[in-house]
Every structure is written in C-alpha cells, then in structure tokens.
Amino acid sequence: MIDLFAGCGGMTSGFMAAKGYKSVMAVEFNLEAAATYAANFGEAHTHYADIADIPDEQVPAVDVIIGGPPCQGFSNLGSRNVNDPRNKLWKEYIRFVRHAHPKVFVIENVDRFFSSSEFALLQAETRPGGLLEEYHLEAGFLLAADFGVPQRRKRTIVIGSRIGEIPLPLPTHIRPGSLGKEPEWHTTRDVLTGLPTVPAVRDLPESWTRVFDQRVRGVFKSPDLHIGRNPTQLSLDRYRHIPPGGGRFNLPDHLLSRCWREKKTGTTDVMGRMQWDMPSLTIRTEFYKPEKGQYLHPQWHRDDPDRSVDRPITHLEAARLQTFPDDFVWCGSKIEIAKQIGNAVPSMLAEAIAHHLKPYLRGKGGTRPKELPCRLCQRRSQ
C-alpha cells in the first residue's frame, strides 16, 4: 500500500495492525510528522516531500492507496474557503491512483467533505471518460466510536474500487443500551484508567535525532508524552466548577470571560469535562487547551474537590483516545506532536476498514469475520 498525506501514521498503524498489509511508500510534507512516521515504519520508503514534487515514475504499483488530503478548507473550524489551495490536493491523490493503479483506494476527511464541491468533482471523475472511470465509489459517514475507538469522531470515508462494489464497513460496536450482540462503545475509562492522575513532568525529555538529514526532537516513547501544564489560578477555579459532560455554562458569572458572558448559545463543549462512561468528543490538535473543547480529565467529585483531576488531558491520554498503541514512538515538539495526534485517523478505525477490505482484495467478496479482533475489548475483559 501507499499512504498519502500520511501524517504521523495513524492510518498505516491501523492497516498494519490488521495484518497482511505492507507500506511501500508514504508521503508527508511536515518534517516532524514524517519523522514520526519514519521512526515507526521505516525511513527508506518515507518521503518527506511535497506530494506534487514526487514524479510519476517514482509511484510504485500497489494494491491499496490510503490517505486523507488536508481538510482545513472543509472543516467547521476552518475558513470554509472553497478556493483554499489545500482543497485541491485530492487531485494529487488521483494522480497517484492513476499511476499506482490500486485495486482499492480509501480517502478519509472531515464530515463536511461529503457535501463539498470537491467531492462532487471527485465523483464526476468516475464517469465514463473521467480519470477514475474504472472505479466505483462508496462514500458516507463513519463514527469512530462504532469501530472500537473511545471517541465520537465523525468522518467522511470514501472507498474507491475497480474490483467490484465495496460497501462501507458495518459497525463493530454499539451505543450503550442498544439492541445487538456487538460489544458496546469503548469509553474514556477504558484507556485513561491506570495512568498517573498527576503527571510527573511538564516537558518532553531533552532528546534529538537525525532523519532525512534534518535534526528533529525525539525519538520519544509514549510514556514521555504524559506531560502536565501549569494552569493559572483562574483556570483552576474554572476547572473545579465543571462536572462531567458540563462546560462553560456551568461557570458562575464571576468566572466567565467577557466573550462567554456575551455569547449565550453555541460552543457548548468549550471548557468541557469528559465523562468516564462515554467516549470523548473529537480530539483536535489543541486538546491541551480546555478553552478549545471538552478536554478536561473526566475525574470529578462535587463534595471532595481534592479527589478531582482538574487538568486537561495529556498528550499520552489524547494518543490513547486516538487508539495509538503504547509502543508507538514520536518526534517533534509538544505542539507538533499534539498536531500529529489530533490530525490522525484513529488507529482502530483504520484497522476496522483494513479488515473489511481484506476479503475483497483476496477475491472472496464481502465475507464479514464472525468476530473482529479488538484490543480494547480484550483489555476490558481482563
């Protein structure tokens, strides 16, 4: 397979965990993300480069192409500028499909991509005479929690196939209280329990490595990412008023900022606290800032504040909520690693897609395994 816009390798991590897949090329423009990818999957086939600078003759023939072109132009948090040049990078993805001629390709993007003009253009290329006329597209929304990820992250998934129609995968996990034999959604409790509630350090170790002839911070093991912050007294006072599932609307007037006081609706997850027995909301790139979303640790006690964990989640906790394995290693500064975590495809969502594709790639049609492996289910049962 080829991984385009590979980031730190969340999608590759999931496909490799599904067994039977081999990454022979990865392309990533950000140095620190490319360094993390190389540290986990090998530098020789990792290209730290602008995808447009990779010549056609260097694109190998493969069975599968995966990747998520940058989504900022589509994101609810972005400018929604249809002319954002990053939106056009899916055309480079098509160029790779044309030259690698995979049996299947998979695109991951934010939910708004499904209704964008860019997606309409992508669909148009599958018509007779189009660049992708050999391929049938299936597209829709997948909720990461439905596939074992302890996170309510909704994404557009596109599967292109020239070996017959391939539907989107069916959920492997169900909402608590739903009827069905599948295991229930995983929760923050499944991945945060057991980690020290008070991080021992506030910075990454002093460590550097050379990759692509560049000097980059790292390589860091996952425990190195359990780093705390130094909140102000005002922030601590705010944290202590926020119950699980709550947010800025739980704050007394004297702790509200002016913009919160004047904005009576919307941004309901701002200064929010997670819940132990639910998946988290979407982990974004600034999860270490509670004013950006529901990122406070779920432990809270109304009558015993000393037992509350009044801090945002750490980088390690965010990586676990994205279902990166604990043996994953990292390169970059704290901010760069946070971007890698927040921008990644959750590993277990990618793994579910990889398992789903296997029988089609092997010519056996859509034979769904009786029970898909789930490392969090195994941990829960233990």
N, C-alpha and C positions, 0 to 999 in steps of 0.2 A: 504494500500500500504506500501511497504518498500522503503526507499530511501538510496541507497548505494553510498559511496564516496560523501556524502550529502553536503559537504562544509557548507556554512552558510545557505543554504536552498532556493536558488533561484528556483530550480525545484519544491520543495514542495510548495513554496509560490504560484507558478502558478497553480498547481493542486488543492490546497485548494481554490484559488480564483474561480476556475471553479465549485465549489460546488459538493458535493456528494462523495468526496474522504476523507479518514481519514488515516493519517500516524500512523502506529502502531509500526514501528521500523525505526530508522535512524542510520547509522554507519559513523563515521568520525574520522580520525586519528589525525587531527590537533586540538589542545586544544582550541585555540581562535575561530576557525570556529565552532567547536562542541558547544562551549559556546553560540555563536550567535544563532545557530540552536535551542538550548535548551531554550534560552530566548524568542524566538518567538513561538515555537511549543511545548514546554514542555520537562523537563529533564528526566522524568520517562522512556520514550521509546527511548531516545537518547543515543547511545553507543559511548563514547569516547574511541576508541579502534582500534587496527589493525584488519582489516576485517578477516585476516587469523586466528585470535585468537577467533573468535566467533564460538562456537561449533555448529555442525549440529542440535542438539536437541533444540537449542535456536531459530532456524529460524522458525517463525510462517507461517502458510498457509495464503496467501493473494491473492487478485485478480490482483494486479499490482505491478511490481517492476520497479523503475526508478533509473537512476543514470548515472554518467559519470566517468568511470575509468580514472585515471590520464593520461594526454595526452602529457606530455613533450617529450616523445620519438618520437612522431609523428609530433610534431609542427614544423613549419617552423623556429621558433625561437630556437628550441632545437637542440640537437646533432644529431637527426635522427638516433640514435643508435638502431638497431633492437634488440639488446641484453639488452637494458635498462630494468632492472627488473620491473619497473613501468608498462611497456607494458604488463606484464604477469598478472596484477591484474584483467583483464577481466575474467580470469579463476576462480577467487573467485566469480565474478559476476555470472558465470554459476553455481557454487556450490549452491549459494542462489536460483537460479531459479530451480535447481533440487529438493531442499528441500521445498521451498515455493510453488512450482507448480502453479505459477500465470497463469491467462488466457492470460495476455499480459505483455511483458516487453519492456522498452524503454531505449536505450543507446544513450547518446549524447557524441560527441567527435569532435575534430578538423577535418577540411575537409580532411586532408591527411590520416586520419584513413581509409577512404573508399578504398584507393588503397594500404593499408598496408598488410603485410603478416599476421599480427594478425587478421585482418578482414577476410582474406581468410580462416584462421583456424576456426574462429567463424562460417563462412558459412558451413564449412565441418562438423561441429558438428550437423547440421540439416539433414544430410543424414541418410539413414537407418542404424541403429546401433550406431549412434552418440549420444552424451549426450543430444542433443536438438532435437532429431528426431521427437518429437511431434509438433515442432514449425515451422511455415513458417516465413521467414524473408523478410521484405521490408526495403530497405535502400536507402539513397540518400542525397542530399544536401538541406538544408533549409536555406533561407536568413532571418534573424530575422526581417528585415525591412518589409518583405512581410506579417508579422503577427502582425503588430502594434508597433513594437519596433523601436524607433528612432535611429537605429544603423545598419550599413551594416555589420553584423556579419554572416559569412557563416560557417555552421556546418554540420557535418555528423549526421544524425538521423537514428537509427535502430529501427524498430518496430518488435518484435517477438510475434507471436500469435499462440495459439493452439485452437482457436475458429473460424478459417477461416482466409482467407487473409484480411489483413487490409492495405490499401494503405497509403502512406504519405498524410498528410493534404494538401489541396489546399490553395493557398494564400488568405488571407482575406483583404489585402491592396495591392495597385498597385503603380508602379512608376509614379510620376507626369507626366501628358501628355499622359499616356497610355489610350487605349480604354477599358472601362469597367464601371460597376456600383459600384464596391467596392470603399471604401474611399482611398484616396491617402496616401502614406507613411507619417508617422509622422516625424517631424524634430526636430532639437535641440531647435528651438523656442518654440515648444510645451511643453518642460519640463524645460527649463532654464529661460524662461521669468518669471519675478516676484521675482527672488532670488536677494538678495543684490549683486551688482557688486563688492563691496569691502568687503570681509569677515571681520568680527569684531574681530576674534581671529586667532591665529596661532597654537593652540594646543587643544587637547581634554580636557575636564574638568577633574579634579582630582577625579576619582571615581573608586571604586573597588567592585568586587562581588565574591562570592564563588560558584563554580559549579564543580561537580564531585570531591568534596573535594580539589579543587585547587583554588588558588587566581588568578583572571583574571581582567584586566582593563574593566570597564564598570559598569552597562549597560548604553549605550549612546542612546539618541533619535536621529532621523535623523537630526534635525536642528543643533545638536552638531557637525555634520560632515562638516559643511560649514566653513572649516578652510583654511586660506591662507598660503602662503610661504613667504620667504624673499629673493627674487632673487637678484643676483649681478647686478651692473650697466651694465656689458657686456651683461647679459641675457636680461635686459630691452631694451637695444639698439637693440638687435636682434629681440625681440618680435615686436617692433614698425615698423619693415620693412616687416612683414609678413601679406599679405592680406588674406581674407577668401579663403580657398582652396589652398593657397600657402604653401611654405615650405622653406627648406634651400636654394633652388635655387633662391629665391628672395633676399637673403642677398648680400650686397656688399662685395667685396673681403676682405676688412679690418676687417669684422666681421665673416669671415669664420674660422673655426678651421682647423688645418692642414689636418686632415683626410677627412673633407668635400671638401677642396680645391683639394685634390689629387683624390678623388672619384667622377668622373664626372657623373656617372649614378647610378641608383638604390636608395633604401631608400628614395623614393620620399615623404613619409609622415613625415619624420623627421623634427622637428621644425615646424610642420604644424599648421594651424589655421582652426578650424571648420567653417562650413557655416550655417547661420541661417536657410536657407530654404532647407536643406538637412539633412538626418540622419548623425550621426557621423560615422567615421570608427570604427573598432573594439576597444572596451575598454579593454585594457590589465591591468596587475597587477601594472604597473608603470605609470599610466595615469597622475600622478602628475609631471612627468618629460617630458617637451616638446621635449627634445632631443631623446626621445624614440618613438615619433609618433605624430599624428595630434591631439594635446591635448590643444592647446591654445583656450581660450574663443572666440566665433565667433564674438563678437562686435569689429568693427574696422572702423576707419574713417581716410581716407588718408589726408584730409585737416584740420582735427581737432584732433590731437593726444590725447588731453586731454579727449576726449569722447570715446577713445578706451579702451577696458578692456585687458590690457597687462599682463595676468597671465594664468597659466594652470588652467584647471577646478579643482574644489574642490571635495572632497570625496562625498559630497552630490550630486553634479551635475553628477558625474560618476554613483552613485547609481540610480539617476533618468533616466539616459540614459540606464541603465540596467533594467529599469522599476520596481525597487523595490518600493513598496508603501511607502508613507511618514511615516506611523505608524510602519514601520519595525524598530527594535532596534538592537544594535550592541555591540560586545565585542571585546577587543583586543587593541593593539597599532595602531598608524596611518598606519604603514607599513603592519601589519597583516590585518587590515580592508581593506586596498587597495587590498591586495591579494584576500580576500574574494569576493570583488566586481568584480574584473577582471576575476576571475576563475568561476564565477557563470553562470548558464544558465539564460538568461534573463527571468524574471518572466512571461512576456506576451507571449513569445514564448512557454514556458511550459504550460501556460494556454490554448493556442490555441490547443496544442497537446492533453491536457486533455479533452477539449470539443469534439475534433474529435473522441476520443476513447469511449466516453460515450455510444453512441448507439450500438456499437459492444459489449461492456461489458454487456449491458442490453438486448442483443439478438434481436436488432431491425435493424441490418445491418447498412450500411453507409448512414444514413439519415442525410444530412447536414442541420443544422439550417438555416433558411432564413436570419437571421442576428445575427452574434455573438456579444456578448457584448464587448465593447472596452472602457475602462475608459478614455483613451486619446482622443478618438473621442468625448466622452461626454464633456470633458473639452474644446476641441476645439470649439464645437458648442455653448458652454456657453460664 
